[in-house]
Amino acid sequence: MAQELYSVEQVANRLGLHVRTIRNYVRDGRLQAVRIGKQYRITREALEAFTGTPTASLDVDESTRHVETSSIVHIDAITRPEADRITTHVHGSLNHPEAGRLRVETIYDEDRAVLKIIIVGDLSPTAELLRLINLMTTPE
């Protein structure tokens, strides 16, 4: 029978404590854990012994999983008109129905001639937006 192992993050969330607090409990020997690689794993039995109460299984509902990415695009040696053109196209692409959930911020530093584009959102639309930026910034 497979033993249930929980990460420090899962235990912290379950107990409403900070991750550092759980790590300190493990290091102090107050909470029994096994080190696997660079991470601690806590058995269900150890968690029950620590809390003094039975622990319900931490079931993961994969149907509610959301995967997101964060990207920062740094474009240097760019003029204000070029930066404005790219910014307009990037923000315009967000109106496309397939854009998904994307949040985009653009920052132009005129002193350094640098444009930064910060993208946070779903994987596929982010990949498409990065392809668009690549097309607009690649010399012909």
N, C-alpha and C positions, 0 to 999 in steps of 0.2 A: 504494500500500500504506500503510495507516494505521500511524503510528509509536506504539509503546507508551510511554505516559507514566505515571509513578508519582508519587504524592503524597509529601510529606516523611514523613507518617505511615507509609505503606506501606514506604518505604525503611528507616525506623527499625525497624519491626517485623521486616523481612527481615534486617537486620544485627544486631538485638539491641541497638540503641543508643537513647538518648533522642532525642526529636524535636528538642530544642534543639541537640544535638550535630550532627545532620544540617544544621539551619539554619546553624549556625556554619561547617560545612564549605562550604556553598554560598556564604555571605557572604565567606569567606576565599578563595574561588576553587579550593578543593581538589576540590570536586564540582561539575561543570557542571550548571546548571539553567536553566530558562526561567521567567520570572515571568509568570503569567497572572492578571490581576487582582491580588489581594492574596496569592496563593498561588504557591509554587514547584512546578514539575513537572520531573521528572528522566526523561530518556530511558533506555531500556534500554541503549543503547550507552554513555551516560555512566556508568551504574551499573557496567557491565562494566569500563570503563576505570578507574574508581575502585577497584574491588575486585580487579581483575586476574584475574577468573574469569568464565566464562560464567554468565549469569543465566537461570534457568528462568523462564518466564512466570508472572506472579502471577495465576493463574486464580481467579476468584471463584465459589464454589459457592453459588448463590442458594438452593438447597434448604435450606441450613443457616442462612439469615438469620433473625435474631430482631429484632423491632422492639419497643422498650419506651419508656415515657414516665415522667417524674417530675412530680408535681404537688404543690403545697402550697396548701391551702385555708386562708384566714385568715378567721375569723368573729369579729367584735368585738361588744361590747355584748351578751354572752350570759351567762346565769346558769348556775350549776353544774348545776341540774336539767336545763336545756335541753341543756347540753353533754353530760351523761351520757346523755340520751335519744338524741342524734345519734350519740354514740360507740357505744352499744349497737346501734343500727340498722346503722351502718357495719360494725362487726365481725361482726354477724350475717349481713350480706349476703355475707361472704366464704365462708360455708358453702354457698352456692348452687353447684350443679354448673357453671354457666356463668361463674363468677367468674374462671376462668382462673388465670394466675399473677399474683397481686396480693399486695403487702406493704403493710400500713397501720400507721402509728403515729399516735396522737393525744396531744396535749399541751394541757392546760388551765392557763392562768395566771390564778389567782383574783384576784391583785392588779390585773390589767388587764382582767379579764373577757373573755379572748381564748381561743378554741379554734383550734388548728392541727391540720390533718389532712394527713399526708404520705402520698402514694400513689405506689408504684412498681410498674409491671407492664405487662401487655399493653394495647394501645390500646383495644380494644372494651370489656373489662370496666371499665377506668378511666373511659371515657366514661359507661358505665351508672352507675357509682358516683357520678360527678360530677352526673349527673342526679338521683339519689336525694338527694344532699346539697342540691342546688338546691331540690328539692321541700320538703325539711324546713326550709329556712331562709328560704323566700320567704313574706312575710306574706300572709295570706289576704284 
